[in-house]
Amino acid sequence: MPETIIEKIEVKRLQILYENGNVDESLMPDLSDNDLKKMFELFILARQFDQRALKLHAEGRLGTYASILGQEASQIGSAYTLEKSDRVFPSFREMGVYITLGYPIWMLFQYWTGDERGMRTPDDLNIFPVSVPVGTHTPHAVGAAFAAKIKGHKTATAAYFGDGGSSKGDFHEGLNIAGVYKLPVIFICQNNQWAISLPREKQTAAKTIAQKAFGYGFEGIQVDGNDIFAVYKATKDALAKARAGSGPTLIECFTYRMADHTTADDASRYRSKEDVEKWKARDPLLRLKLYMERKGLWTQQYEDEVKKRVTDFVDSEIKKHEAAAMPEQKDILNFTYKELTQRQKKELETL
Amino acid sequence: MARINMVQAINLALRQEMEKDRDVVLIGEDVGRDGGVFRITEGLVEKFPDRIFDTPLAESGIAGVAVGMAAYGLKPVAEIQFMGFIYACVEQIFSHASRIRSRSRGRYTCPLVIRTPYGLGIKPPELHSESTEALFCHMPGIKVVVPSSPYNAKGLLISAIRDPDPVVFLEPTRLYRLIKEEVPETEYAIPLEKARIVQEGKDITVIAWGSMLHRVLESIEGFDAEVIDLMTLSPYDEETILNSVKKTGRVVIVHEATRNCGFGAELSAFIAEEAMLHLKSPIVRVTGLDAVIPMARLEDYYAPAKEKIVKALKKVMEY
């Protein structure tokens, strides 16, 4: 009996917007001028939030924070096409996702100050609280997609994680179950090349993270994660597929973590300046600007106006956050169970 | 009213809750066509083909999927085939199920049940006889329930499914088919966080749960013992325990699990803190040995035997 090839996989990489601002028109998604401006403004807002969070941290007004610098296209491009009814399961470096979905900025500052109230998602949104243990929230998106399917809802779910998360057992168990039951879930991996100090090539011997999906019987695609149009298109296609009942997709956004892992980290200990410089030239905002300029949608004056507006807005959100009352001590106990236990009622009296 | 065993009683509870509430779904390994390795879910997939799912062999994935389902609005009941395999789920239970309410300040909740067979008594391979209930009692945000009879298994499981918070439901394998008793066809709920006084007495308070309760009942002849079946270990019924201890002044706690940091340690510390001056004798624990749970040939020497319980009862009376 001869050896035969019984399975072949092909891993695609999608790029639409090049570093010089040119786009591949044949792949360009249908985005209005208004959409492009909204995306640009979200970019400015996400960056402003990020910079202000770092500054507040340096001033001792915010706790440990994980910067999103460099990953904005992956976050805004994907979240831009999610519906408010979709269930979104982020990790901790996803402030651009929260911001794109319309999460109150002051509450994000509140959360990073060490206040759980900041993760009490407003009722009209369906984004889950930050999940700290890397990769372990992947099965939650799968379970929510399972529930949507059981209930006959058209809801899709999305899990956000990084290259580090793709090494965790829960990533594999989650993807496997999603594949078996053909669930309406998309897995968005922001491969930012670094899991604290561990480079991507030490995270997995596989050439891509996208290809791991094929092991679970569904498609994975790698996109240029600094190309907001490629991320948008891949996510939009994956969502349409999910809603049509055709199962999950893994999207690997190939990007770069421009900042330290968190404010508690010093990336100069393990990576070279040259590497970082190389990625600066691939800045996801720069190429969007070049494209919009060519379309007559971007001018320096427009950018200045947006920046002024966003700065004023973020200022007022910081004020709002810092003016909010401290959380109450009883809240330590109050959210353990729906009702206080016999023990907790006594503990409440000791506060 | 039919006389049924605990397997049948749990099956009945699941069936009735699934009939009553379309949001109740079952997931786990072999829970569908096979009816589960202990046949707990036998016949249910035929009745609810769209709400029972055989999952891949992935315990953490099962728990994580249950968390996502519960947060979406279902009431999943997940089966982990044996308690020895629940360790793979500990991160999902500790880091997520127990915290989603707190982490989201009440926006999201996690009303799931994780059922698992637990304890000694069926002479299986390694890691099929674990009784590490204390592990789960240590984590706030989780409830831990252990039934001791067909009747209370049904009523407690119904309460666990209806509970708005995550419940780890530990089913003593030794009792699955050991006892038959009258179990009403009608649905009834036994409240959680409530202990049961199995028999009143005035000299010794004996606290036990699950299969050890029956060993206690076999051991108390000749003693005027008040026997408490804790049923919910976390959060536990402090009031019932204290009232009894204040009456008897003597306490024996019996559990199958290892002594070191076993749940008896919490109970005896609590009693010492709250009722020291009512005690006529030191509190005595009768527990499993501080060792890895042995396989079949040695298991009878590991768990509290009747003689050890009797000795403890004599000790507190003679002090």
Interface residues (C-beta under 8 A of the other chain):
Chain A: R87 F89 E116 R117 M119 R120 T121 D123 F128 P129 S131 V132 P133 T136 H137 T138 P139 H140 A141 V142 G143 A144 A145 F146 A147 A148 I150 K151 T157 G169 D170 E173 G174 N176 I177 V180 Y181 D331 F335 T336 Y337 K338 T341 Q342 R343 Q344
Chain B: V25 D50 R51 F53 T55 P56 A58 S60 G61 A63 G64 V65 A66 V67 G68 M69 A70 A71 Y72 G73 L74 P76 E91 Q92 S95 H96 I100 R101 S102 R103 S104 R105 G106 R107 Y108 T109 P140 G141 K143 P164 D165 E193 P235 D237 E238 E239
